[in-house]
Amino acid sequence: MTTIEDEAAVQLAQRLRLERESRGWSLADLAQRSGVAKASISKVERGEMSPTAALLVRLAGAFDLTLAGLLLRAETGGERVTRAADQPVWRDPETGYTRTQVFMRPDHPVEVVQVVMPAGQRATLPAASYARIRQVLWVLAGTLTVTEGTERHELHPGDTLGFGPPADVTLANDLAAPCTYVIALARS
């Protein structure tokens, strides 16, 4: 059995268990609400498995949180200024994409995230991750193909996309260079 030893992963595992237990939910309750297998949730909470972005989005949605909100709760802080060196970075073990929490405070309605999607990678996130939030994506470098339900958008540096009604979304970088983009979101 392998365990996750990275401090951020340990904090995330502890936060997931705390969020679940503070609601009085069993593993089965969270599995039903999130659509994530009970065994997977258990492994993540015990630090035996590193969660993917899609899995974390489903769990965060079950807790009525954004992914950023869940990750922030796993970190310590609450300062109004977040120094670049202190911005939490999370790496998706499946795709290798990195997600830097540029700005997020529990008492502020706006979150800002910077994502670097490696060349040739893609991430699909369920519609539930877009419920109760409004989101804008801004490409800084590279090209990103966003498939939102049945709509497909190819975005280049400087392009923005305001997401529509909740739908499954695939973010794909089909080119040979990384794509960097910013997501700004607010709860609706």
N, C-alpha and C positions, 0 to 999 in steps of 0.2 A: 504494500500500500504506500503510495506516495502522498506526501502532504505539502501544502503550500507554505513556504517559509518567509515569503516577502511580507514585510510589516503591513503594507497597504492592503494586501489580500487578507491578512488575518483580521485587520480592522473591518473590512468589508464583510467577512464571514460573521463576525460578532454582531455587526449592525443588522444584517439580515435576520439573524436569530432574535435580536432584540425587537425589531419591527414586528416580527411574527408573534412573538410571545406577548408583547405589550398590547396586542389586539385580542389576545386570548385564542389565537388560531393554532390548530394542530398543523403538522406537515401536510396532512390530507386537505385541510381547509385551504392552505396557501396553494397547494397543487391545483385544486379545483378553480380557485379564483384567477390563477395566473396561466394555467395551461401548461405548466412545467411539471415534469414527472416528480413525484414525491421522492424517489431515490436520488434524483439529481439535486433537489433542494437540500436533502440531508447531507450529501457529499460536499456541497458548497459550504454549508454551515459548519461542517466538521473540518474544513480546510483540505479535503481530499481531492477537490476538483476546482480548477480555475474557471469561473463562469465566462461565457461569451457575451458579447454585447446584446445579442438577441435575447438570451436568457435573462440578463439583468434588466432589460427593458420590460420584459413580461412581469418579472417580480416587482419592479418599481411601480408599474401600472396597477398591480394588485393592491399595493399599499397607497394608491392614489398619489404617487410621487413621480416626478420625471427621473430619468437616469441621473441627471446632474444632481437633483435633490437627494437621491439615495447615496450617491458617491460623496456628496458634501457632508451628509450626516455621518458617514463613516470616517470622515476627517475631523480633526479638532479645529477650532477657530471661532469666527464670528466677528472678526475685525472688519471695519469698513474698507480698508485698503488691503488689497491682496497683492503682495510683491510678486513679480514674475518668478522668482526663485521658489516661492511658496505655493504656486498654483499646482494643485494636484493633477497628476498625469496618470491616466489609466490606459493600459495596452490590452487590446482584444487578443486573446491567445489563439483564436482561430484565423483571423485575417492579418494580424499584426498592426492594425490601425491604432493610432494613439489619439487620445481624447484629453485635451487640457482644459480644465475648468477655469476659464479666465475670470469670470465673475459669477458669483451666486451667493445670495444671502437669504436666509429664511424669511426675513422681513422685507424683502424687495421682490417685486413681481417679474423682474427681467433677469434672465440668465444669459451668459455669453460663453460659448464653447468654441475652441479651435480644434479641428480634426485634421490629421494627416492620414490619408488613405494611400497605402503603398501601391505601387504599379501592379496592375493585373488583379487587384482584389475587389471584393464587393461585400456588402453587408445588407441583409434584408431584415427590416424591422416591422413588427406587426402593427396593424392599425391602432391597437390599444395604446401604443406608445405616443400617439398623436391626439388622444382624447383630452379634452379640457385644456389644451394649450394652443397657442398660435405661434408659428415658427417661420423664420426667414433664414434662408441659406445664402451665403455670399462666398463665391469662389475667389480665392486670392491667387492661387498658382495651379497650373495644370488644367485638366478637363475632367469634369464629373458628369456622368449620366445618371439622372434621377428618374426612376420609374415609380410613379405615384398612382397606384391602382392600374388603370389602363393607359394613363398619360405618360409620355416619355419626353424628358427635357435634357438637352445636352448643354451644359453650362461651361463657359470659358472664363478666364480671369476677368473680374469685375462684374460678371453676371450675378443676378440675385434671383431667388425663387421664393415666393410666398406660398407656403403649403396650403392646400385646400382642405376640404372635409377629410376626416380621418380615413386613411386607406393604408394597405400594406405598401411599404416603400423600400425600394432597392436602390442603394447608393453604390455606383460602380465606377471604378477607374480602370478603363480598358487600355490605357496607354502604358508606355514603358518608363514613365517618370511618376513620382508621387504627386498627389493632388492635395492641396491645403485649402481648407474652407472654414468659414466661421458660421456658427449657428447662433442666432439670437432668438430667444423664445420668451413668451409671457403666458401666464395662465389666463385662460379666457373665462 
